[in-house]
């Protein structure tokens, strides 16, 4: 029997193909992405990670097994710090203020926050795309380009690193354990949120590509 994470990825595959086809990812791969757009993305990602870390800690407190809790606490503390260190290399003017949040970033974090009262299986499934999408995008970019002299080599190296793939695998494994013990309805909700949050990843890059602003 296939794992839940495999079936969820299959359901999200059309969206992932759209992500790889997005001009932001194309130009990031080529090293031709305008610095202004990359800075916009990094500042929004820093704001996103603030909420994402809280979500990971919240999930950790709800997980049924000690090993699962330890895994998600590690993600919330040490794992997030790796990405924050990456942001620090590119951030201008320090950490962005919450008032800078873009509509797409606010939408994504709000979708995640809304799962706080959902079953823990669903909340865990909602945070998984941030692991597996970045892992696969990082690996795909590394396959297509050379890091030497690349302006975004540090970003690519972070997400194409085997250590990040290992973390993504651990997160997926916890979700698979939760799905295996859950009923069909919960598993359907897990898949729905996984696909929805994969779409949020596309919106996030599209927002950076367009330097999205509030129109009011």
C-alpha positions as CSV (number, residue, x, y, z in Angstrom):
1,X,0.0,0.0,0.0
2,X,1.4,3.4,-0.9
3,X,2.1,6.0,1.7
4,X,-0.2,8.9,2.3
5,X,2.7,11.4,1.5
6,X,3.1,9.7,-1.9
7,X,-0.6,10.0,-2.7
8,X,-0.7,13.6,-1.5
9,X,2.3,14.5,-3.7
10,X,0.6,12.9,-6.7
11,X,-2.4,15.0,-6.0
12,X,-0.2,18.2,-5.9
13,X,1.9,17.3,-8.9
14,X,0.1,19.6,-11.4
15,X,0.7,22.5,-9.0
16,X,4.4,21.6,-8.6
17,X,4.8,21.6,-12.3
18,X,3.4,25.1,-12.4
19,X,5.9,26.1,-9.7
20,X,8.8,24.8,-11.8
21,X,7.4,26.7,-14.9
22,X,7.0,30.0,-13.0
23,X,9.3,32.8,-14.3
24,X,10.5,33.5,-10.8
25,X,11.9,29.9,-10.5
26,X,13.2,30.0,-14.1
27,X,15.2,33.2,-13.5
28,X,16.3,32.1,-10.0
29,X,17.7,29.0,-11.7
30,X,19.5,31.0,-14.4
31,X,20.8,33.6,-11.9
32,X,19.1,36.4,-13.8
33,X,16.3,37.1,-11.3
34,X,16.4,40.8,-10.5
35,X,17.8,41.5,-7.0
36,X,14.8,43.6,-6.2
37,X,12.5,40.6,-6.7
38,X,14.7,38.3,-4.7
39,X,14.9,40.8,-1.8
40,X,11.1,41.1,-1.8
41,X,10.9,37.3,-1.6
42,X,13.4,37.0,1.2
43,X,11.7,39.7,3.3
44,X,8.3,38.0,2.9
45,X,9.8,34.6,3.6
46,X,11.3,35.9,6.8
47,X,7.9,37.1,7.9
48,X,6.4,33.7,6.9
49,X,9.0,31.8,8.9
50,X,8.0,33.7,12.1
51,X,4.5,32.2,11.9
52,X,5.7,28.9,10.5
53,X,8.0,28.3,13.5
54,X,5.0,28.9,15.9
55,X,3.0,26.5,13.8
56,X,5.7,23.8,14.1
57,X,5.9,24.2,17.9
58,X,2.1,24.1,18.2
59,X,2.0,20.8,16.2
60,X,4.8,19.4,18.4
61,X,2.8,20.0,21.5
62,X,-0.2,18.1,20.0
63,X,1.6,15.1,18.5
64,X,0.8,11.7,20.2
65,X,4.3,10.2,20.3
66,X,7.4,11.5,22.1
67,X,9.6,10.9,19.0
68,X,7.2,12.9,16.8
69,X,7.2,15.7,19.3
70,X,10.9,15.8,19.4
71,X,11.1,15.8,15.6
72,X,8.8,18.8,15.2
73,X,10.4,20.7,18.1
74,X,13.8,20.3,16.4
75,X,12.2,21.7,13.2
76,X,10.8,24.7,15.2
77,X,14.0,25.5,16.9
78,X,17.2,24.4,15.1
79,X,15.7,23.8,11.6
80,X,14.2,27.3,11.3
81,X,17.5,28.8,12.5
82,X,19.2,27.5,9.4
83,X,16.8,29.3,7.2
84,X,17.0,32.5,9.3
85,X,20.8,32.4,8.9
86,X,20.2,32.2,5.1
87,X,17.9,35.2,5.2
88,X,20.4,37.2,7.2
89,X,22.8,36.9,4.2
90,X,20.4,38.7,1.9
91,X,18.2,40.9,4.2
92,X,18.8,44.6,3.8
93,X,17.9,46.8,6.8
94,X,17.4,43.9,9.3
95,X,14.3,41.8,9.9
96,X,11.2,43.2,8.2
97,X,8.4,44.6,10.3
98,X,5.0,42.8,10.4
99,X,3.4,45.8,8.6
100,X,5.4,44.8,5.4
101,X,3.5,41.5,5.0
102,X,2.2,41.0,1.5
103,X,-1.3,39.8,0.7
104,X,0.0,36.4,-0.4
105,X,2.1,36.0,2.7
106,X,-0.7,36.9,4.9
107,X,-3.1,34.5,3.1
108,X,-0.6,31.6,3.5
109,X,0.1,32.2,7.2
110,X,-3.6,32.7,7.8
111,X,-4.4,29.3,6.2
112,X,-1.8,27.7,8.4
113,X,-3.0,29.5,11.6
114,X,-6.6,28.4,10.8
115,X,-5.5,24.7,11.3
116,X,-4.7,25.3,15.0
117,X,-8.2,23.9,15.9
118,X,-8.2,21.2,13.2
119,X,-7.1,17.7,13.9
120,X,-3.4,17.5,14.4
121,X,-3.1,15.3,11.4
122,X,-4.5,18.1,9.2
123,X,-2.3,20.7,10.8
124,X,0.8,18.6,10.2
125,X,-0.2,18.0,6.6
126,X,-0.6,21.8,6.0
127,X,3.0,22.5,7.0
128,X,4.5,19.7,4.9
129,X,4.6,21.4,1.5
130,X,7.0,24.0,2.8
131,X,9.4,21.1,3.4
132,X,8.9,19.0,0.3
133,X,8.3,21.7,-2.3
134,X,11.5,23.6,-1.3
135,X,13.5,20.3,-1.2
136,X,12.3,19.4,-4.7
137,X,12.7,22.9,-6.1
138,X,16.2,23.2,-4.7
139,X,17.2,19.8,-6.1
140,X,15.7,20.6,-9.5
141,X,17.5,24.0,-9.7
142,X,20.8,22.4,-8.7
143,X,20.4,19.8,-11.4
144,X,19.8,22.6,-14.0
145,X,22.6,25.0,-13.1
146,X,26.1,25.5,-11.7
147,X,26.7,27.1,-8.3
148,X,30.1,28.6,-9.1
149,X,29.5,32.3,-9.5
150,X,25.8,32.0,-9.1
151,X,24.3,35.0,-7.3
152,X,21.8,32.8,-5.4
153,X,24.2,29.9,-4.7
154,X,23.6,30.1,-0.9
155,X,19.9,29.8,-1.4
156,X,20.1,26.9,-3.8
157,X,22.7,25.1,-1.6
158,X,20.5,25.3,1.5
159,X,17.5,23.6,-0.1
160,X,19.4,21.2,-2.3
161,X,21.4,20.0,0.7
162,X,21.0,16.3,1.6
163,X,20.3,17.5,5.2
164,X,17.2,19.4,4.1
165,X,16.0,16.4,2.2
166,X,16.5,14.3,5.3
167,X,14.4,16.8,7.3
168,X,11.7,16.8,4.6
169,X,11.7,13.0,4.8
170,X,11.3,13.0,8.6
171,X,8.4,15.4,8.3
172,X,6.7,13.3,5.7
173,X,7.2,10.2,7.8
174,X,5.4,11.7,10.8
175,X,2.5,12.7,8.5
176,X,2.5,9.1,7.2
177,X,2.3,7.7,10.7
178,X,-0.6,10.1,11.6
179,X,-2.4,9.2,8.3
180,X,-2.0,5.5,8.9
181,X,-3.8,5.8,12.3
182,X,-6.5,8.1,11.0
183,X,-9.8,7.5,9.3
184,X,-10.6,8.1,5.7
185,X,-12.2,11.5,6.3
186,X,-9.1,12.8,8.1
187,X,-6.9,11.5,5.4
188,X,-9.0,13.3,2.8
189,X,-8.7,16.6,4.8
190,X,-4.9,16.0,5.1
191,X,-4.6,15.7,1.3
192,X,-6.8,18.7,0.7
193,X,-4.7,20.9,2.9
194,X,-1.5,19.6,1.4
195,X,-2.7,20.5,-2.1
196,X,-4.0,23.9,-1.0
197,X,-0.7,24.8,0.7
198,X,1.3,23.7,-2.3
199,X,-0.9,26.2,-4.2
200,X,0.1,28.8,-1.6
201,X,3.7,28.1,-2.4
202,X,3.0,29.0,-6.1
203,X,1.2,32.2,-5.0
204,X,4.1,33.1,-2.7
205,X,6.6,33.1,-5.7
206,X,4.1,34.8,-7.9
207,X,3.7,37.5,-5.4
208,X,7.5,38.1,-5.3
209,X,7.7,38.1,-9.1
210,X,5.1,40.8,-9.3
211,X,6.3,42.7,-6.2
212,X,2.8,42.4,-4.9
213,X,1.4,45.4,-3.0
214,X,-1.8,46.1,-1.2
215,X,-4.1,48.0,-3.6
216,X,-6.0,49.7,-0.8
